[in-house]
């Protein structure tokens, strides 16, 4: 079926019946016009007005296979989305199977109009249509059973993978073929009331757990087939550099090296296996044209320039009300602070890789990707094929954190170029050093704030300037996310902060300098640095006002019940105010991002270390209101993951640049949190019937502030820079 067609539901159901000899259920969703309008070239593959989207397959052996329109990268949707279908289908959970769906318009994201995974959106965006898929399948099975048993469908009930009529019981597998030949319900089936749920909202073990434990799970690095070669690419050591010339004679003498080809990103060595490709690449002699960034990229110079911009003013206005300057002059007390966060690498445990096989009329791509639609479009452009001739096999992702969601599809496009130039199937692999030194990064930011307090210590004036690169400008998403010069991801958590919006006189501005360093979303995106800055600033205000930090936040968040619910639960569970052992203190942070409200309390101490003190985090208490928690176990796991991820960045991680080059290379000098440093983590879920939010990213945003605020409570040292370092 041509993926650009817009097939009817009837035709799809009819053709689907031939797949696996059972029942395939598709369901319809609105088309992808919003993304197509913003980026017509990239969205060519999602231009159909409507198409069957995520669907399920029921085989005659009773197995129910859920096709996942999103990518499983550790966040748990392999289980969470399957729970939605199983609930409405009344399926036997032991018979549920999951597969990644192919890249096709049928699987476009309901909010973004392209097949992708990110922004902590997968569960809430699929909540209705995945349930509808299960309900539609159930209705067809009931109709098939009604015909077979000769009784009205209203008399039948379903339970645990079977249709039941008194003592008679028909398994779904027995009914699948007959159900596949029936017309879809004329009106959408009624979804279950929440009071009748048996699966949704119940802690559920992950379906992908067993195969990841025993090694059956296939990641991109695991792809192998006869005739597959491996390549490594020598890329310019400076961003923007190009190849002048190269000598590959020594590389070609390395045993196992099959070819050396030049591609737009550098020079690729193609070999029988990884080690030969690496040795061959090491043997290359390349004369690089470093380009203008060799002299310009220096983090100390960049920081000085960012500070100059912050002092100069005149940035794009992100939020303004009243007269902040005048209100500051009349304030009883003014807090002035400058905060700084560094560039960060994503550093997933599985480095980037992509396997490509190109034929005369077909291109196959195996990779862990967050952006199937864009990857398909990019591969089609490089190969000269149509998008529907490019098949994306999505594997498990060994971590992504945004790195596998590049608008340029850089690692996928590079792999397609390599396979095309080599004329053979090739897996292009990045080493850890390649990934750290040649990837896209969380941008560096410098922020300056002036907060005026009245005599009671409440904010009456707020002025804040943010300086840092935009991750959206120049991408297909810019028309949607950049307005009047403001990248909304740069100022999220600041311009819309309840603290700032609660101040009658406030002003927030943004400078977005371009530096030549490629930047990208990183777990929790702008909230990753703005959560640190805002919750540190409000802690500064609390102490300046002589108020308890939790009580101060309660007073300011009186009109924000979801913030308050998370804060109160975290404070209760952490024992806020109770005495701690000598040498320990608590810090608090509460932040909303991706539709979820999170409060965290860190318990820390300081240990002697060379050159100063080392921060030791002993305990982390986290409360989250994410609306309905489809799988509470999954939500808890994501909070634990986000906290440990955020702690690594708060305590250790940073990228620095000198002479246009990244100075770090691997985990020995780009530190992440290690197992023996992980604190005891407690996660508490606020019972909530509010709109559903995300879980994959929000847990990271408040982490650094909670730790920094605890350090201040220990000894009065206010840390305004990441990673957190306590002076001797």
C-alpha positions in Angstrom: 0.0 0.0 0.0 1.4 3.4 -1.0 1.9 5.3 2.3 0.7 8.5 0.7 -2.7 7.0 -0.1 -5.6 7.9 2.1 -7.4 4.5 2.4 -10.8 4.1 3.7 -11.3 2.3 7.1 -13.2 -0.4 5.3 -10.4 -1.1 2.8 -7.8 -1.0 5.5 -9.7 -3.6 7.6 -10.2 -5.8 4.6 -6.6 -5.8 3.6 -5.5 -6.1 7.2 -7.3 -9.4 7.6 -4.6 -11.1 5.5 -1.8 -10.1 8.0 -1.1 -13.0 10.3 -4.5 -14.6 9.5 -6.3 -12.6 12.2 -7.9 -9.3 12.9 -6.2 -6.0 12.3 -7.8 -2.9 13.6 -7.0 0.6 12.4 -8.7 3.8 13.4 -8.9 7.3 12.0 -7.4 10.5 13.2 -7.2 14.0 11.8 -4.4 14.7 9.3 -1.1 16.3 9.8 -1.8 19.8 8.4 -0.2 21.8 11.2 3.2 20.3 10.7 2.8 20.3 6.9 2.1 24.0 6.9 5.2 24.7 9.1 7.6 22.5 7.2 6.2 21.3 3.8 9.4 19.7 2.6 10.0 17.7 5.8 6.3 16.8 6.1 5.7 15.4 2.6 5.2 12.0 4.0 2.4 13.1 6.3 0.3 15.0 3.9 -2.6 12.6 3.7 -5.8 14.0 5.0 -6.5 11.0 7.1 -5.2 7.5 7.5 -5.5 4.5 9.8 -3.2 5.2 12.7 -1.9 3.0 15.5 -3.5 -0.4 15.3 -3.6 -3.8 16.8 -3.4 -7.3 15.5 -5.2 -10.3 16.9 -3.9 -13.7 15.8 -5.7 -17.1 15.9 -3.5 -18.1 18.9 -5.1 -15.3 20.9 -2.0 -13.1 20.9 -2.8 -9.4 20.7 0.0 -7.4 19.1 0.0 -3.7 19.7 1.9 -1.6 17.0 3.6 1.2 18.8 3.6 4.5 16.9 6.2 5.9 19.2 9.7 4.8 20.1 10.5 2.9 23.3 13.7 4.5 24.7 13.3 3.4 28.3 10.3 5.6 29.2 7.9 2.7 29.4 5.4 3.3 26.6 5.9 -0.2 25.4 3.8 -1.1 28.4 1.8 2.0 29.0 0.2 2.3 25.5 -0.5 -1.4 25.4 -2.4 -1.0 28.7 -4.8 1.4 27.0 -5.7 -1.1 24.3 -5.8 -4.0 26.7 -8.2 -2.2 29.0 -10.8 -1.4 26.3 -10.4 -4.8 24.6 -10.7 -6.8 27.8 -7.6 -8.6 26.7 -5.7 -11.4 28.4 -2.6 -9.4 29.5 -0.4 -12.4 29.2 -1.2 -12.5 25.5 -0.2 -8.9 24.8 2.8 -8.4 22.5 4.2 -5.1 21.2 6.1 -4.1 18.0 7.4 -0.8 16.8 5.2 0.4 13.9 6.8 1.2 10.5 7.3 4.8 9.4 4.1 5.9 7.7 1.5 8.7 7.8 -0.8 6.4 9.6 1.3 6.8 12.8 1.6 10.6 12.9 1.6 12.2 16.3 -1.9 13.6 17.2 -0.4 16.9 18.3 2.6 17.4 16.0 1.4 15.7 12.8 4.6 13.7 12.2 5.7 10.3 13.6 7.9 11.2 16.5 8.6 10.7 20.2 9.5 13.5 22.5 8.2 16.2 24.8 6.8 13.8 27.3 3.7 13.5 25.1 3.3 9.9 24.1 0.8 8.7 26.8 -1.5 11.7 26.9 -1.5 12.1 23.1 -2.5 8.5 22.6 -4.9 8.1 25.5 -8.0 8.4 23.5 -7.1 6.8 20.2 -5.3 3.8 21.7 -8.3 3.1 23.9 -10.6 3.6 20.8 -8.5 1.0 19.0 -9.2 -1.5 21.7 -12.8 -0.6 22.0 -13.3 -0.9 18.2 -11.7 -4.4 18.2 -13.9 -5.4 21.1 -17.0 -4.3 19.2 -16.0 -6.3 16.1 -15.4 -9.4 18.2 -18.7 -9.0 19.9 -20.4 -8.7 16.5 -18.6 -11.8 15.2 -19.6 -13.8 18.3 -23.2 -12.6 18.0 -23.4 -14.0 14.5 -21.8 -17.3 15.5 -23.9 -17.9 18.6 -27.1 -16.5 17.2 -27.7 -14.1 20.1 -27.9 -10.3 20.3 -24.5 -8.7 20.9 -26.0 -6.8 23.9 -26.4 -10.2 25.7 -22.7 -10.9 25.5 -19.8 -9.8 27.7 -16.1 -9.9 27.3 -13.4 -10.9 29.8 -9.8 -11.8 29.8 -9.5 -12.4 26.0 -12.9 -14.1 25.4 -16.5 -13.4 24.5 -18.9 -15.0 27.0 -22.5 -16.0 26.8 -23.5 -17.8 30.0 -21.5 -21.1 30.0 -20.4 -20.6 26.3 -17.0 -19.0 25.8 -15.3 -18.0 22.5 -11.7 -17.0 22.5 -10.7 -13.9 20.6 -8.4 -16.0 18.4 -11.4 -18.1 17.4 -13.3 -15.0 16.3 -10.5 -12.9 14.8 -10.9 -14.0 11.1 -14.7 -13.6 11.2 -14.4 -10.2 12.9 -11.9 -9.0 10.3 -14.6 -9.4 7.6 -17.1 -7.2 9.4 -17.8 -3.5 8.8 -16.5 -1.2 11.4 -19.1 0.2 13.8 -21.1 3.0 12.3 -20.5 5.1 15.4 -17.4 5.0 17.6 -17.9 2.6 20.5 -18.4 4.0 24.0 -15.2 3.9 26.1 -15.2 2.5 29.6 -15.9 4.7 32.6 -12.9 5.1 34.8 -14.7 3.3 37.6 -14.7 0.2 35.5 -11.0 0.1 34.7 -9.1 -3.0 35.6 -5.7 -2.2 34.0 -5.4 1.5 33.6 -4.1 3.1 36.8 -2.8 -0.2 38.2 1.0 -0.7 38.8 2.1 -3.0 36.0 5.4 -4.6 35.2 7.1 -3.6 32.0 6.5 -5.9 29.0 10.0 -5.1 27.6 11.7 -5.9 30.9 12.3 -9.7 30.4 13.8 -9.4 27.0 16.1 -6.6 28.0 17.2 -8.7 31.0 17.9 -11.9 29.0 19.4 -10.1 25.9 16.6 -10.8 23.4 15.8 -7.1 23.0 17.3 -5.6 19.8 18.9 -2.2 19.9 20.4 -0.5 16.9 23.8 -1.8 17.8 22.4 -5.4 17.7 21.4 -5.2 14.0 23.2 -7.8 11.9 22.7 -9.7 8.7 24.9 -11.4 6.1 26.9 -9.0 4.0 26.6 -6.1 6.5 29.7 -3.9 6.9 30.6 -1.4 9.6 31.8 2.1 9.1 33.2 4.9 11.2 33.4 8.5 10.0 36.3 10.9 10.6 34.6 14.2 11.2 36.1 17.7 11.4 37.5 18.4 14.9 35.9 21.8 14.7 32.2 22.5 14.1 31.8 23.7 10.5 35.2 22.3 9.4 35.5 20.6 6.0 37.9 18.2 4.3 40.6 19.8 2.1 42.2 16.5 1.2 43.0 13.1 2.6 45.4 10.2 2.2 43.8 6.8 2.8 46.7 4.6 1.8 47.5 3.5 5.3 43.8 3.0 6.2 43.3 0.7 3.2 46.2 -1.6 4.4 44.4 -2.3 7.7 43.1 -5.9 7.7 39.3 -5.9 7.3 39.0 -2.5 5.7 37.0 -2.7 2.5 36.6 0.9 1.3 37.2 4.5 2.2 34.6 7.0 0.9 34.1 10.7 1.4 30.7 11.9 2.6 29.4 15.4 3.4 30.2 14.9 7.1 33.8 13.7 6.6 35.6 10.6 5.5 34.2 7.1 6.2 36.2 3.9 6.6 34.1 0.9 5.7 35.2 -2.5 7.1 34.2 -6.0 8.1 33.8 -5.0 11.7 34.0 -2.1 14.2 37.6 -2.6 15.2 38.9 -2.7 11.7 36.8 0.4 10.9 38.2 2.2 13.9 41.9 1.3 13.2 41.4 2.3 9.6 39.9 5.7 10.6 42.8 6.2 13.0 45.2 5.6 10.1 43.7 8.3 7.9 45.7 11.4 7.2 43.3 14.3 6.7 44.0 18.0 6.0 41.1 19.9 7.4 39.8 23.3 6.6 38.8 24.3 10.2 36.6 27.2 9.2 35.7 30.3 11.2 34.8 28.5 14.4 38.4 27.4 15.2 39.1 30.9 16.6 35.6 31.9 17.7 34.6 28.9 19.9 36.0 29.4 23.3 33.6 29.0 26.3 35.3 31.8 28.3 34.9 34.2 25.4 31.3 33.1 24.9 30.5 33.6 28.5 32.0 37.1 28.4 29.9 37.9 25.4 26.8 36.5 27.0 27.4 38.7 30.1 27.8 41.7 27.8 24.5 41.0 26.2 22.8 40.5 29.5 24.0 43.9 30.7 23.1 45.6 27.4 19.4 44.9 27.5 17.4 45.3 24.3 16.5 41.6 24.0 13.3 40.2 22.6 10.5 40.6 25.1 9.2 37.3 26.4 6.8 38.7 29.1 6.0 42.2 30.3 3.5 43.8 32.6 3.6 47.2 34.4 6.8 49.0 35.0 9.5 46.7 36.5 12.2 49.4 36.6 10.0 51.8 38.5 8.8 49.1 40.9 12.4 48.0 41.6 13.2 51.6 42.7 10.4 51.5 45.2 11.2 48.0 46.6 12.2 47.6 50.2 14.9 45.1 49.3 16.4 44.1 45.9 18.0 40.7 45.1 20.5 40.8 42.3 21.9 37.5 40.9 23.6 36.0 37.9 23.2 32.3 37.1 25.2 30.2 34.6 24.7 26.7 33.1 27.1 25.0 30.7 26.7 23.1 27.4 25.8 19.5 28.0 26.0 16.3 26.0 23.1 13.8 25.9 25.5 10.9 26.5 23.1 8.0 26.1 24.5 4.6 27.1 24.1 3.4 23.5 26.1 5.7 21.2 24.6 6.7 17.9 24.4 4.1 15.1 22.4 3.5 12.0 22.2 0.6 9.5 21.3 1.2 5.9 20.6 -1.1 2.9 19.9 0.6 -0.4 18.4 -1.2 -3.4 17.2 -0.1 -6.8 13.7 0.8 -5.6 14.0 0.5 -1.8 16.0 1.8 1.1 15.8 0.1 4.5 17.0 1.9 7.7 17.5 0.2 11.1 18.0 2.6 14.0 16.9 3.8 17.3 15.2 7.1 16.3 12.8 9.6 17.8 11.9 11.1 14.4 10.7 8.5 11.9 9.0 10.9 9.6 12.0 13.2 9.1 14.4 10.3 8.8 12.2 8.8 6.1 12.1 12.1 4.2 15.8 12.7 4.5 16.7 9.2 3.4 14.4 9.5 0.4 16.0 12.8 -0.6 19.5 11.3 -0.5 18.6 8.2 -2.4 16.3 9.8 -4.9 13.5 7.5 -3.8 10.0 8.3 -2.7 9.3 8.5 1.0 7.1 5.4 0.8 10.1 3.5 -0.6 12.1 4.1 2.5 11.3 1.6 5.3 12.3 2.6 8.8 12.9 -0.3 11.2 12.7 1.3 14.7 14.7 -0.6 17.3 14.8 -0.1 21.0 16.7 3.0 21.9 19.5 2.7 24.4 18.7 6.2 25.7 17.9 9.3 23.7 17.2 12.3 25.8 16.5 14.3 22.6 19.8 13.4 20.8 18.0 10.9 18.5 15.5 13.6 17.5 17.5 16.0 15.4 15.6 18.0 12.8 18.5 17.4 10.4 18.5 13.6 11.1 22.2 14.0 11.1 23.3 10.5 12.1 20.7 8.9 9.9 21.5 11.1 6.9 25.2 10.4 7.4 24.6 6.6 7.4 22.5 6.8 4.2 25.3 8.8 2.5 27.9 6.2 3.6 25.8 3.2 2.4 25.1 5.0 -0.9 28.8 5.8 -1.5 30.0 2.3 -0.5 27.3 0.6 -2.6 26.8 -2.0 0.2 24.7 -2.4 3.4 26.6 -0.5 6.1 26.1 0.1 9.8 27.6 3.5 10.7 28.7 3.6 14.3 29.7 6.5 16.5 32.1 5.9 19.3 31.5 7.5 22.7 34.1 10.1 21.9 32.4 10.8 18.6 29.1 11.3 20.3 30.5 13.7 23.0 32.6 15.7 20.7 30.5 15.8 17.5 26.9 15.9 18.6 24.2 18.4 19.4 24.2 19.9 22.9 22.0 21.5 25.5 22.9 25.1 25.1 24.8 27.2 27.6 22.8 30.0 29.3 23.6 33.0 31.4 20.7 34.7 33.3 20.6 37.9 35.3 17.7 38.8 37.6 16.7 41.6 39.9 13.8 40.9 42.2 12.3 43.6 44.4 10.6 42.6 47.7 8.2 44.6 49.8 8.5 45.0 53.6 6.7 41.6 54.0 9.2 40.0 51.7 6.8 39.4 48.8 8.0 40.0 45.2 6.7 43.3 43.9 9.1 43.7 40.9 10.9 41.2 38.8 13.3 41.8 35.9 15.1 38.9 34.3 17.3 38.6 31.2 18.2 35.2 29.5 21.1 34.8 27.1 21.6 31.6 25.2 21.2 29.8 21.9 17.9 29.0 20.4 17.4 25.3 19.7 14.5 26.0 17.3 15.6 28.9 15.1 16.5 27.6 11.7 14.6 24.3 12.1 11.2 23.3 10.6 9.6 23.9 14.0 10.5 27.6 14.0 7.2 28.9 12.6 5.4 27.2 15.4 7.7 27.9 18.3 9.5 31.2 17.6 7.3 34.3 17.9 8.6 37.9 17.8 12.1 36.7 18.2 11.4 34.5 21.2 12.0 30.8 21.1 9.4 29.5 23.6 11.6 26.7 24.6 14.3 29.1 25.8 12.0 30.9 28.2 9.7 28.1 29.3 9.4 28.0 33.0 10.4 31.6 33.3 8.1 33.8 31.2 5.1 31.6 32.3 6.3 31.1 35.8 3.6 31.5 38.4 6.1 33.5 40.5 6.7 36.0 37.7 3.1 36.1 36.4 2.0 36.8 40.0 4.1 40.0 40.1 2.2 43.0 38.8 5.4 44.7 37.5 7.7 42.3 35.6 9.9 42.1 32.6 11.5 39.1 30.9 13.7 39.4 27.9 15.8 37.0 25.7 19.0 37.3 23.7 19.6 34.3 21.3 23.1 34.6 20.0 24.4 32.2 17.4 27.7 30.6 18.1 28.4 27.9 15.6 27.9 25.2 18.2 25.0 22.8 17.3 22.3 22.8 20.0 19.3 20.7 20.5 16.6 19.8 23.1 18.0 17.9 26.1 15.9 16.1 28.7 13.4 18.7 30.0 14.6 21.2 27.4 14.5 24.8 28.7 13.1 23.7 32.0 16.5 21.9 32.6 18.2 25.3 33.3 15.2 27.5 34.0 14.0 25.2 36.8 17.4 25.6 38.4 17.4 29.4 38.1 13.8 30.1 39.1 13.7 27.8 42.1 17.1 29.1 43.3 15.9 32.6 42.9 12.7 32.0 44.9 14.8 30.4 47.6 17.0 33.5 47.7 13.8 35.5 48.1 12.6 33.3 50.9 15.8 33.7 52.8 16.0 37.4 52.2 12.4 37.6 53.6 13.4 35.6 56.6 10.8 32.9 55.7 10.9 29.2 55.7 11.4 28.1 52.0 8.4 25.8 52.0 6.1 28.2 53.7 7.2 31.0 51.4 6.4 29.0 48.3 3.0 28.1 49.8 2.2 31.8 50.2 3.2 32.6 46.6 1.4 29.6 45.1 -1.9 30.1 46.9 -3.7 30.3 43.5 -2.0 27.3 42.0 -3.5 24.1 43.6 -1.6 21.6 41.6 1.8 23.2 42.6 0.6 23.2 46.2 -0.6 19.6 46.2 2.8 18.4 45.0 4.7 20.7 47.4 2.6 19.7 50.4 2.9 16.0 49.7 6.7 16.2 49.2 7.1 18.2 52.4 5.0 15.8 54.4 6.8 12.7 53.1 10.2 14.3 53.5 9.5 15.3 57.1 10.2 19.0 56.3 11.1 20.8 59.5 12.0 17.6 61.4 15.5 17.5 62.8 18.2 15.9 60.7 21.5 14.3 61.7 24.3 16.8 62.2 25.9 17.9 58.9 22.8 17.4 56.8 20.2 19.8 55.4 17.2 19.8 53.1 16.5 21.9 50.0 13.2 22.2 48.2 12.1 23.0 44.6 8.7 22.9 42.9 8.3 23.2 39.1 5.7 22.6 36.4 6.8 21.3 33.0 5.2 19.2 30.3 1.9 19.4 32.0 3.1 17.8 35.2 3.7 19.4 38.6 6.6 18.2 40.6 8.0 19.1 44.1 11.4 17.6 45.2 13.2 17.8 48.5 16.9 16.8 48.6 18.8 15.8 51.7 22.5 16.5 51.4 25.8 16.8 53.3 29.3 18.0 52.4 32.3 15.8 52.3 36.0 16.8 52.2 37.4 16.5 48.7 40.5 17.9 46.9 40.1 21.6 46.3 37.0 22.0 48.3 33.9 20.1 49.5 32.0 17.4 47.6 28.2 17.4 47.7 26.7 14.1 48.8 23.0 13.6 48.1 21.6 11.0 50.6 17.8 11.2 49.9 15.5 12.6 47.4 11.7 12.8 48.0 9.6 13.6 44.9 5.9 14.2 44.6 4.2 14.5 41.2 0.8 15.4 39.9 0.7 14.2 36.3 -3.0 13.8 36.2 -4.0 10.2 35.6 -1.0 7.9 36.1 -1.8 5.1 33.5 1.0 3.0 35.0 2.1 4.2 38.4 5.1 2.0 38.3 6.2 3.7 35.1 5.7 7.1 36.5 7.8 6.2 39.6 10.6 4.8 37.4 10.7 7.9 35.2 10.9 10.1 38.3 13.8 8.0 39.6 15.4 8.2 36.1 15.0 11.9 35.8 16.4 12.6 39.2 19.5 10.5 38.7 19.9 12.1 35.2 19.5 15.5 36.7 21.9 14.8 39.5 24.7 13.9 37.1 24.3 17.2 35.4 23.9 19.2 38.6 27.0 17.7 40.2 29.4 16.9 37.4 28.5 17.3 33.7 29.8 20.2 31.5 31.3 20.7 28.1 33.9 23.3 27.5 35.4 24.6 24.3 38.9 25.7 23.4 40.1 26.7 19.9 36.8 25.5 18.5 37.1 22.0 20.0 35.2 20.2 22.7 37.6 19.4 25.4 35.7 16.4 26.9 35.5 13.0 25.3 34.2 10.2 27.5 32.8 9.4 30.9 36.2 9.9 32.6 36.0 13.7 31.9 32.3 14.1 31.0 31.0 12.8 34.3 27.5 11.4 34.9 26.1 10.0 38.1 27.6 6.7 39.1 25.7 3.9 40.8 27.3 4.4 44.2 26.4 8.1 44.1 22.7 7.5 43.5 20.6 8.6 46.5 17.6 6.8 48.1 14.7 8.1 46.1 11.0 8.1 47.2 8.3 8.9 44.7 4.8 9.8 45.7 2.0 10.3 43.1 -0.6 13.0 43.9 -4.1 11.5 43.3 -5.4 13.6 40.5 -8.2 13.8 38.0 -6.7 16.8 36.2 -5.5 16.9 32.6 -2.7 14.4 32.0 0.9 15.5 31.7 4.2 13.8 30.9 6.6 11.8 33.0 9.8 11.3 31.0 11.2 14.8 31.3 9.7 16.7 34.2 11.6 14.9 37.0 14.9 16.4 35.8 13.9 20.1 35.9 13.9 20.8 39.7 16.8 18.6 40.7 19.7 21.0 40.6 17.8 23.7 42.5 16.7 21.3 45.3 20.4 20.3 45.8 21.7 23.9 45.6 19.1 25.1 48.1 20.1 22.3 50.5 23.7 23.3 50.2 22.8 26.9 51.1 20.8 25.7 54.1 23.9 23.8 55.2 26.3 26.7 55.3 25.0 29.8 53.7 26.9 29.3 50.4 24.6 30.2 47.4 25.6 28.3 44.3 24.5 30.0 41.1 26.5 27.9 38.6 26.3 24.4 37.3 27.8 22.0 37.9 27.6 22.8 41.6 31.0 23.3 43.2 31.5 24.2 46.8 34.6 26.3 47.5 37.1 25.2 50.1 
